[in-house]
Amino acid sequence: MRFDIVTLFPDFFSSPLSSGLLGKALARQIAEVHLINPRDFTTDKHHKVDDEPYGGGVGMVMKPEPIFAAVESLPRLSQQDVILFTPQGKTMNQRMFEEWTTFDQLVLICGHYEGVDERVLHLVTREVSLGDFVLTCGEIPALTLVNGVIRLLPGTVGKVESLKAESFEAGLLDYPHYTRPAIFRDWPVPEVLLSGNHGAIDRWRQDQQIERTRDRRPDLYAEWVRSQNP
């Protein structure tokens, strides 16, 4: 799977892409990430990538020409999604990550300043947001997307079973996790987890998922209840 990240700050990705499971997955060529700087596609001597907005207002807007040139310089694989990160986009979620694992190529456009020229949307197939807030750059959601998708690709995570029980996979939040010691500062591990009764443990974990989702994410809980009673 190929990721092409259009970014004014390629160095932002240096450490995250070489660390942990993500770094190992890229080293094993489970996926490949390419960084493209639109500044390299400017034609003026100052390599200008932004300009003042028409109609006035504060801040600067990213120019369309360098972004178009950067994206159009890329190879086009058969199943491609061109994504612009913007607060106006659909909020990323686990289902989107799962869908993207079926793509051959994701082109990620990282905005800056007050945003990008509206005409860049002619390149874009999907607008995506990290949440209902504003960040200084699109690199943060881009890294989130890359991490969220690559960890689902075969070979990245050692135990595939661990992906099936985590938050959002069944429409519920994850259950509580415990490890040694059995008692820490007078807080014991729930007895059922020490019982060796795997059926009882499974039931306890599912109950915990339901309770946690109901208490912490009533929106997800309501959606899960609807899915259980179609």
FENNOR-V319065 format. One record per residue. N is the residue number from 0. RES is the residue in three letters. SS is DSSP state (hx for helix, st for strand, lp for the rest). PHI is phi in whole degrees, 0 to 359 (none if undefined). OMEGA is omega in radians with two decimals (NA if undefined). Layout:
n:N res:RES ss:SS phi:PHI omega:OMEGA
n:N res:RES ss:SS phi:PHI omega:OMEGA
//
This chain:
n:0 res:MET ss:lp phi:none omega:-3.07
n:1 res:ARG ss:st phi:245 omega:3.01
n:2 res:PHE ss:st phi:246 omega:3.03
n:3 res:ASP ss:st phi:243 omega:-3.08
n:4 res:ILE ss:st phi:252 omega:3.11
n:5 res:VAL ss:st phi:270 omega:-2.97
n:6 res:THR ss:lp phi:215 omega:3.04
n:7 res:LEU ss:lp phi:281 omega:-3.08
n:8 res:PHE ss:lp phi:229 omega:-3.14
n:9 res:PRO ss:hx phi:302 omega:-3.11
n:10 res:ASP ss:hx phi:297 omega:3.12
n:11 res:PHE ss:hx phi:304 omega:-3.01
n:12 res:PHE ss:hx phi:265 omega:-3.00
n:13 res:SER ss:lp phi:303 omega:-3.09
n:14 res:SER ss:lp phi:289 omega:-3.11
n:15 res:PRO ss:hx phi:301 omega:-3.09
n:16 res:LEU ss:hx phi:281 omega:3.12
n:17 res:SER ss:hx phi:246 omega:-3.05
n:18 res:SER ss:lp phi:245 omega:2.98
n:19 res:GLY ss:hx phi:58 omega:-3.12
n:20 res:LEU ss:hx phi:298 omega:-3.14
n:21 res:LEU ss:hx phi:296 omega:3.12
n:22 res:GLY ss:hx phi:298 omega:3.14
n:23 res:LYS ss:hx phi:294 omega:-3.14
n:24 res:ALA ss:hx phi:296 omega:3.13
n:25 res:LEU ss:hx phi:290 omega:3.11
n:26 res:ALA ss:hx phi:296 omega:3.13
n:27 res:ARG ss:lp phi:272 omega:3.09
n:28 res:GLN ss:lp phi:62 omega:2.98
n:29 res:ILE ss:lp phi:294 omega:3.03
n:30 res:ALA ss:lp phi:212 omega:3.07
n:31 res:GLU ss:st phi:227 omega:-3.12
n:32 res:VAL ss:st phi:238 omega:3.10
n:33 res:HIS ss:st phi:241 omega:-3.13
n:34 res:LEU ss:st phi:252 omega:-3.09
n:35 res:ILE ss:st phi:237 omega:-3.13
n:36 res:ASN ss:lp phi:264 omega:-3.14
n:37 res:PRO ss:hx phi:298 omega:3.10
n:38 res:ARG ss:hx phi:297 omega:3.12
n:39 res:ASP ss:hx phi:289 omega:-3.09
n:40 res:PHE ss:hx phi:250 omega:3.08
n:41 res:THR ss:lp phi:282 omega:-3.09
n:42 res:THR ss:lp phi:243 omega:3.13
n:43 res:ASP ss:lp phi:265 omega:-3.03
n:44 res:LYS ss:lp phi:292 omega:3.14
n:45 res:HIS ss:lp phi:267 omega:-3.13
n:46 res:HIS ss:lp phi:53 omega:-3.05
n:47 res:LYS ss:lp phi:279 omega:-3.13
n:48 res:VAL ss:lp phi:246 omega:-3.12
n:49 res:ASP ss:st phi:221 omega:3.13
n:50 res:ASP ss:st phi:204 omega:-3.13
n:51 res:GLU ss:st phi:290 omega:-3.12
n:52 res:PRO ss:lp phi:286 omega:2.97
n:53 res:TYR ss:lp phi:298 omega:3.13
n:54 res:GLY ss:lp phi:89 omega:3.12
n:55 res:GLY ss:lp phi:84 omega:-3.11
n:56 res:GLY ss:lp phi:119 omega:-3.09
n:57 res:VAL ss:lp phi:276 omega:3.05
n:58 res:GLY ss:lp phi:81 omega:-3.11
n:59 res:MET ss:st phi:238 omega:-3.11
n:60 res:VAL ss:st phi:238 omega:3.10
n:61 res:MET ss:st phi:291 omega:-3.09
n:62 res:LYS ss:lp phi:287 omega:-3.11
n:63 res:PRO ss:hx phi:285 omega:-3.00
n:64 res:GLU ss:hx phi:302 omega:-3.12
n:65 res:PRO ss:hx phi:295 omega:-3.14
n:66 res:ILE ss:hx phi:290 omega:3.09
n:67 res:PHE ss:hx phi:301 omega:-3.11
n:68 res:ALA ss:hx phi:297 omega:-3.14
n:69 res:ALA ss:hx phi:296 omega:-3.12
n:70 res:VAL ss:hx phi:293 omega:-3.10
n:71 res:GLU ss:hx phi:288 omega:3.09
n:72 res:SER ss:lp phi:279 omega:-3.04
n:73 res:LEU ss:lp phi:277 omega:2.95
n:74 res:PRO ss:lp phi:296 omega:3.14
n:75 res:ARG ss:lp phi:246 omega:3.10
n:76 res:LEU ss:lp phi:274 omega:-2.93
n:77 res:SER ss:lp phi:298 omega:-3.13
n:78 res:GLN ss:lp phi:247 omega:-3.01
n:79 res:GLN ss:st phi:235 omega:3.01
n:80 res:ASP ss:st phi:235 omega:3.11
n:81 res:VAL ss:st phi:253 omega:-2.93
n:82 res:ILE ss:st phi:246 omega:3.03
n:83 res:LEU ss:st phi:251 omega:3.10
n:84 res:PHE ss:st phi:272 omega:-3.08
n:85 res:THR ss:st phi:205 omega:3.08
n:86 res:PRO ss:st phi:300 omega:-3.13
n:87 res:GLN ss:st phi:276 omega:-3.08
n:88 res:GLY ss:st phi:276 omega:3.09
n:89 res:LYS ss:st phi:286 omega:-3.11
n:90 res:THR ss:st phi:292 omega:3.11
n:91 res:MET ss:lp phi:300 omega:3.06
n:92 res:ASN ss:lp phi:210 omega:-3.04
n:93 res:GLN ss:hx phi:297 omega:3.14
n:94 res:ARG ss:hx phi:297 omega:3.11
n:95 res:MET ss:hx phi:293 omega:3.09
n:96 res:PHE ss:hx phi:302 omega:-3.13
n:97 res:GLU ss:hx phi:297 omega:3.11
n:98 res:GLU ss:hx phi:298 omega:-3.09
n:99 res:TRP ss:hx phi:293 omega:3.10
n:100 res:THR ss:lp phi:295 omega:3.13
n:101 res:THR ss:lp phi:272 omega:-3.14
n:102 res:PHE ss:lp phi:273 omega:3.04
n:103 res:ASP ss:lp phi:274 omega:-3.01
n:104 res:GLN ss:st phi:209 omega:3.01
n:105 res:LEU ss:st phi:239 omega:3.07
n:106 res:VAL ss:st phi:257 omega:-3.03
n:107 res:LEU ss:st phi:247 omega:-3.13
n:108 res:ILE ss:st phi:258 omega:-3.11
n:109 res:CYS ss:lp phi:264 omega:3.13
n:110 res:GLY ss:lp phi:279 omega:3.10
n:111 res:HIS ss:lp phi:212 omega:3.07
n:112 res:TYR ss:lp phi:59 omega:3.12
n:113 res:GLU ss:lp phi:274 omega:-3.13
n:114 res:GLY ss:lp phi:125 omega:-3.13
n:115 res:VAL ss:st phi:251 omega:3.04
n:116 res:ASP ss:lp phi:306 omega:-3.05
n:117 res:GLU ss:hx phi:305 omega:-3.09
n:118 res:ARG ss:hx phi:291 omega:3.05
n:119 res:VAL ss:hx phi:298 omega:3.14
n:120 res:LEU ss:hx phi:299 omega:3.08
n:121 res:HIS ss:hx phi:292 omega:3.08
n:122 res:LEU ss:lp phi:273 omega:-2.85
n:123 res:VAL ss:lp phi:271 omega:3.05
n:124 res:THR ss:lp phi:257 omega:-3.13
n:125 res:ARG ss:st phi:204 omega:3.02
n:126 res:GLU ss:st phi:257 omega:-3.00
n:127 res:VAL ss:st phi:226 omega:3.11
n:128 res:SER ss:st phi:235 omega:3.05
n:129 res:LEU ss:lp phi:277 omega:-3.13
n:130 res:GLY ss:lp phi:167 omega:-3.08
n:131 res:ASP ss:lp phi:275 omega:3.10
n:132 res:PHE ss:lp phi:201 omega:-3.09
n:133 res:VAL ss:lp phi:243 omega:3.10
n:134 res:LEU ss:lp phi:250 omega:-3.14
n:135 res:THR ss:lp phi:280 omega:-3.04
n:136 res:CYS ss:lp phi:201 omega:3.11
n:137 res:GLY ss:lp phi:271 omega:-3.12
n:138 res:GLU ss:hx phi:294 omega:-3.11
n:139 res:ILE ss:hx phi:295 omega:3.06
n:140 res:PRO ss:hx phi:295 omega:3.11
n:141 res:ALA ss:hx phi:297 omega:3.11
n:142 res:LEU ss:hx phi:295 omega:3.09
n:143 res:THR ss:hx phi:300 omega:-3.13
n:144 res:LEU ss:hx phi:296 omega:-3.13
n:145 res:VAL ss:hx phi:301 omega:3.14
n:146 res:ASN ss:hx phi:297 omega:-3.08
n:147 res:GLY ss:hx phi:296 omega:-3.12
n:148 res:VAL ss:hx phi:277 omega:-3.07
n:149 res:ILE ss:hx phi:297 omega:-3.12
n:150 res:ARG ss:lp phi:295 omega:3.11
n:151 res:LEU ss:lp phi:270 omega:-3.11
n:152 res:LEU ss:lp phi:287 omega:-3.13
n:153 res:PRO ss:lp phi:305 omega:3.10
n:154 res:GLY ss:lp phi:101 omega:-3.12
n:155 res:THR ss:lp phi:284 omega:-3.14
n:156 res:VAL ss:lp phi:263 omega:-3.05
n:157 res:GLY ss:lp phi:300 omega:-3.12
n:158 res:LYS ss:lp phi:254 omega:-3.10
n:159 res:VAL ss:lp phi:298 omega:-3.12
n:160 res:GLU ss:hx phi:300 omega:-3.11
n:161 res:SER ss:hx phi:293 omega:3.12
n:162 res:LEU ss:hx phi:283 omega:-3.01
n:163 res:LYS ss:hx phi:281 omega:-3.03
n:164 res:ALA ss:lp phi:256 omega:-3.04
n:165 res:GLU ss:lp phi:276 omega:-3.08
n:166 res:SER ss:lp phi:304 omega:3.02
n:167 res:PHE ss:lp phi:80 omega:-3.08
n:168 res:GLU ss:lp phi:295 omega:3.12
n:169 res:ALA ss:lp phi:252 omega:-3.10
n:170 res:GLY ss:lp phi:83 omega:-3.11
n:171 res:LEU ss:lp phi:233 omega:3.02
n:172 res:LEU ss:lp phi:287 omega:-3.12
n:173 res:ASP ss:lp phi:289 omega:3.08
n:174 res:TYR ss:lp phi:276 omega:3.14
n:175 res:PRO ss:lp phi:293 omega:3.11
n:176 res:HIS ss:lp phi:243 omega:3.12
n:177 res:TYR ss:lp phi:223 omega:3.00
n:178 res:THR ss:lp phi:218 omega:-3.13
n:179 res:ARG ss:lp phi:296 omega:0.10
n:180 res:PRO ss:lp phi:277 omega:-3.12
n:181 res:ALA ss:lp phi:292 omega:3.07
n:182 res:ILE ss:st phi:229 omega:3.10
n:183 res:PHE ss:st phi:230 omega:-3.13
n:184 res:ARG ss:lp phi:50 omega:3.11
n:185 res:ASP ss:lp phi:70 omega:3.05
n:186 res:TRP ss:st phi:257 omega:-3.10
n:187 res:PRO ss:st phi:272 omega:2.96
n:188 res:VAL ss:lp phi:288 omega:3.11
n:189 res:PRO ss:lp phi:308 omega:-3.03
n:190 res:GLU ss:hx phi:303 omega:-3.09
n:191 res:VAL ss:hx phi:301 omega:-3.12
n:192 res:LEU ss:hx phi:287 omega:3.12
n:193 res:LEU ss:hx phi:261 omega:-2.98
n:194 res:SER ss:lp phi:281 omega:-3.05
n:195 res:GLY ss:lp phi:80 omega:3.13
n:196 res:ASN ss:lp phi:272 omega:-3.01
n:197 res:HIS ss:hx phi:292 omega:3.07
n:198 res:GLY ss:hx phi:295 omega:3.12
n:199 res:ALA ss:hx phi:294 omega:3.11
n:200 res:ILE ss:hx phi:296 omega:3.13
n:201 res:ASP ss:hx phi:298 omega:-3.14
n:202 res:ARG ss:hx phi:294 omega:3.11
n:203 res:TRP ss:hx phi:298 omega:-3.13
n:204 res:ARG ss:hx phi:296 omega:3.12
n:205 res:GLN ss:hx phi:295 omega:3.09
n:206 res:ASP ss:hx phi:300 omega:3.14
n:207 res:GLN ss:hx phi:295 omega:3.10
n:208 res:GLN ss:hx phi:299 omega:-3.12
n:209 res:ILE ss:hx phi:295 omega:-3.12
n:210 res:GLU ss:hx phi:295 omega:-3.14
n:211 res:ARG ss:hx phi:297 omega:-3.13
n:212 res:THR ss:hx phi:294 omega:3.12
n:213 res:ARG ss:hx phi:299 omega:-3.05
n:214 res:ASP ss:hx phi:278 omega:-3.01
n:215 res:ARG ss:hx phi:259 omega:-3.13
n:216 res:ARG ss:lp phi:224 omega:-3.11
n:217 res:PRO ss:hx phi:302 omega:3.10
n:218 res:ASP ss:hx phi:294 omega:3.09
n:219 res:LEU ss:hx phi:293 omega:-3.13
n:220 res:TYR ss:hx phi:298 omega:3.14
n:221 res:ALA ss:hx phi:297 omega:3.12
n:222 res:GLU ss:hx phi:293 omega:3.12
n:223 res:TRP ss:hx phi:295 omega:3.13
n:224 res:VAL ss:hx phi:300 omega:3.12
n:225 res:ARG ss:hx phi:297 omega:-3.12
n:226 res:SER ss:hx phi:291 omega:3.12
n:227 res:GLN ss:hx phi:278 omega:-3.12
n:228 res:ASN ss:lp phi:228 omega:-3.08
n:229 res:PRO ss:lp phi:294 omega:NA
//
